[in-house]
Amino acid sequence: MENKTLHIGSQELSFSRPCVMGILNVTPDSFYAPSRVAADDLLERARGMLNLGASILDIGGCSTRPGYTDPGEAEEWRRVAPALETLRTHLPDALLSLDTFRASIAERAIREFGPMIINDISGGDKAMYEVVRRAQVPYVLTIRRPSDETADIPLIWDPGIGFLGGPEADFRALQNLHEEAVPVLVGVSRKSLIWRTLQTTPQDALPATQALHMYALLHGADILRVHDVREAAETVTLYEKLKIDN
């Protein structure tokens, strides 16, 4: 793995080894209920994730599960702003990511709470590209490949597992995963490619999630976006042991 590095304001994120991004959904309807976190539990959950091995905390205020209802810009901001304020106040050294497809939300969050990763599952548009280019913050580009439109933006690439049209397409994306010039983020945690294939539920999908995490690491993933931080961090440790021995 190349020693890729991204800067988030004065903070540095190195990819000399893979890192774990913990999911904090300040939503009432994200597909995996235990990922939903109330305001009074946010700080404890965030500290727990950092202690268990997360390098990044990913805050989301709008569920993008299949059939989701868009809460609208005002409601999304009402959800994420207090969460960002709490984390900036009590965990000022934590690396934050904001899961949003709205350029206006991204711009306001950066302006009011400082530099952070913008994690956009939509693939972005000109407005979003301009926001992250101007702020020079890392941007998770999903599904779409880097192009002239995204030139001069510090990119992370996400193949878009869960947004490709079904399990078959998701598995093809994993099979085609490989090292990239930019860091690669993989989010398979408890997703439908697992529980539909195995005919179980998201609640039963942790062991299979970890199997796919190891596969992703062996094929070029730099960031695992996860619900279960301890287990993902353990998988990274085992991957590192395999890498060292080989």
C-alpha positions in Angstrom: 0.0 0.0 0.0 1.3 3.4 -0.9 1.8 5.9 2.0 -1.0 8.1 0.8 -1.7 11.2 3.0 -4.6 13.7 3.1 -4.8 16.9 5.0 -7.9 18.1 6.8 -7.1 21.6 7.9 -4.1 21.3 10.2 -4.8 17.6 10.7 -3.2 14.8 8.7 -4.7 11.4 7.7 -2.1 8.9 6.7 -2.9 5.6 4.9 0.4 3.8 5.7 -2.1 1.3 7.1 -5.9 1.0 6.5 -8.2 3.0 8.8 -11.7 2.6 10.2 -14.5 5.2 9.7 -17.2 4.8 12.4 -20.8 5.6 11.4 -22.8 8.0 13.6 -26.3 8.4 12.1 -28.3 11.3 13.7 -31.4 10.0 11.9 -34.5 8.2 12.9 -34.6 5.9 9.9 -31.2 4.6 8.8 -31.4 1.0 7.7 -29.4 -0.5 10.6 -31.2 0.7 13.8 -28.2 0.4 16.2 -26.4 3.0 14.0 -28.9 5.6 14.9 -27.7 7.8 17.8 -29.6 10.3 19.9 -28.1 13.6 20.9 -27.6 12.6 24.5 -25.7 9.5 23.5 -23.6 10.9 20.7 -20.5 11.9 22.7 -20.3 8.6 24.5 -20.8 6.6 21.3 -18.2 8.8 19.5 -15.6 8.3 22.3 -16.3 4.6 22.3 -15.6 4.4 18.6 -12.3 6.3 18.9 -11.2 4.1 21.8 -12.0 1.0 19.8 -9.9 2.0 16.9 -11.8 4.4 14.7 -9.7 7.1 12.9 -12.7 9.0 11.5 -16.2 9.7 12.7 -18.8 9.9 9.9 -21.9 11.9 10.8 -25.0 11.6 8.7 -28.3 13.5 9.0 -30.2 12.0 6.0 -30.7 8.3 5.5 -30.0 7.0 2.0 -31.4 3.5 2.5 -33.6 2.1 -0.3 -36.9 3.9 -0.3 -35.7 6.7 2.0 -37.6 9.9 2.6 -35.6 13.0 2.1 -36.1 15.1 5.3 -35.2 18.3 3.4 -32.3 20.7 3.8 -33.5 22.5 7.0 -34.2 19.2 8.9 -30.9 17.7 7.8 -29.0 20.8 9.1 -31.1 20.7 12.4 -29.8 17.1 12.9 -26.2 17.5 12.0 -25.3 20.9 13.4 -25.7 20.0 17.1 -23.7 16.8 16.5 -20.9 18.6 14.8 -20.8 21.2 17.5 -20.7 18.6 20.3 -17.9 16.7 18.6 -15.8 19.8 17.9 -16.3 21.0 21.4 -15.5 17.8 23.3 -13.3 15.9 20.8 -11.4 18.7 19.0 -8.7 16.3 17.7 -11.2 13.8 16.2 -11.2 13.6 12.4 -14.7 14.2 11.2 -16.6 13.3 8.1 -20.0 14.7 7.1 -22.2 12.3 5.1 -24.3 14.7 2.8 -25.1 15.1 -0.8 -26.1 18.8 -0.4 -23.5 21.3 -1.3 -25.2 23.9 0.9 -25.0 21.7 3.9 -21.3 20.9 3.2 -20.4 24.5 2.8 -22.2 25.6 5.9 -20.7 22.8 8.0 -17.2 23.7 6.9 -17.8 27.4 7.5 -19.2 26.9 11.0 -17.3 23.9 12.3 -14.0 23.8 10.3 -12.5 21.5 7.8 -13.8 18.0 7.5 -14.2 15.2 5.0 -17.3 15.5 2.9 -18.7 12.0 2.1 -21.2 12.3 -0.8 -22.9 9.2 -2.0 -24.5 11.0 -4.9 -21.3 11.4 -7.0 -21.5 15.1 -6.7 -22.3 18.0 -9.0 -20.6 21.3 -10.0 -21.8 23.0 -6.8 -20.4 20.4 -4.5 -17.2 20.2 -6.4 -16.8 23.9 -6.1 -17.4 23.8 -2.3 -14.8 21.1 -1.6 -12.3 22.6 -4.1 -12.5 26.0 -2.5 -12.2 24.6 1.0 -9.5 22.0 -0.1 -11.1 19.4 2.1 -11.1 15.6 1.2 -14.1 14.6 -0.8 -15.5 11.1 -1.1 -16.3 10.7 -4.7 -18.8 7.8 -5.1 -19.2 5.6 -8.1 -18.0 8.2 -10.6 -14.3 8.1 -11.5 -11.9 11.1 -11.0 -12.1 13.4 -14.0 -11.4 17.0 -15.1 -14.4 18.1 -13.1 -12.8 16.9 -9.9 -9.3 18.1 -10.7 -7.6 19.9 -7.8 -9.9 18.3 -5.2 -8.3 16.0 -2.6 -10.2 12.8 -3.4 -11.2 9.6 -1.7 -12.9 7.1 -4.1 -15.8 4.9 -3.1 -17.1 2.3 -5.5 -20.6 2.8 -4.2 -21.5 -0.6 -2.7 -25.3 -0.5 -2.0 -26.0 2.1 -4.7 -25.2 0.1 -7.8 -28.6 -1.6 -8.4 -28.4 -4.8 -6.4 -26.1 -7.5 -4.9 -24.8 -8.8 -8.2 -23.5 -5.3 -9.2 -22.1 -4.8 -5.7 -20.1 -8.1 -5.8 -18.8 -7.1 -9.3 -17.6 -3.8 -7.9 -15.8 -5.7 -5.1 -14.2 -8.1 -7.6 -12.9 -5.2 -9.6 -11.5 -3.3 -6.6 -7.8 -2.5 -6.7 -5.2 0.0 -5.6 -5.9 3.5 -6.8 -3.9 6.7 -6.9 -6.2 8.1 -4.3 -7.4 6.4 -1.1 -10.2 3.9 -1.5 -13.2 3.8 0.8 -15.3 0.6 1.0 -18.7 0.6 2.8 -20.1 -2.9 3.0 -21.1 -3.0 6.6 -24.3 -5.0 7.1 -25.5 -4.0 3.7 -28.0 -5.9 1.5 -25.5 -7.6 -0.7 -24.8 -9.7 2.5 -28.2 -10.3 4.0 -30.0 -10.7 0.7 -27.4 -13.2 -0.5 -27.4 -15.2 2.8 -31.2 -14.7 3.4 -30.7 -13.3 6.9 -31.0 -9.7 8.3 -28.7 -6.7 8.9 -28.6 -7.7 12.5 -27.1 -11.1 11.6 -24.6 -9.8 9.0 -21.6 -9.0 11.2 -19.5 -12.2 10.5 -20.0 -11.9 6.7 -19.3 -8.2 6.9 -15.9 -8.9 8.4 -15.2 -11.5 5.6 -15.9 -8.9 3.0 -13.8 -6.3 4.9 -10.8 -8.6 4.7 -11.4 -9.2 1.0 -11.6 -5.4 0.5 -8.4 -4.8 2.4 -6.6 -7.5 0.4 -7.7 -5.8 -2.9 -6.8 -2.2 -2.2 -9.2 -0.6 0.4 -7.7 2.1 2.6 -10.8 3.0 4.6 -13.5 0.8 6.0 -16.8 2.6 6.7 -18.4 0.5 9.5 -21.1 0.2 12.1 -18.9 -2.2 14.3 -15.6 -0.5 15.0 -14.0 -3.0 17.3 -14.5 -5.9 14.8 -13.3 -3.8 11.9 -10.2 -2.7 13.7 -9.4 -6.3 14.6 -9.7 -7.2 10.9 -7.3 -4.5 10.0 -4.8 -5.8 12.6 -5.1 -9.3 11.2 -4.7 -7.9 7.6 -1.5 -6.1 8.8 -0.2 -9.4 10.2 -0.8 -11.2 6.9 0.9 -8.3 5.0 3.9 -8.4 7.3 4.4 -12.1 7.1 4.2 -12.0 3.3 
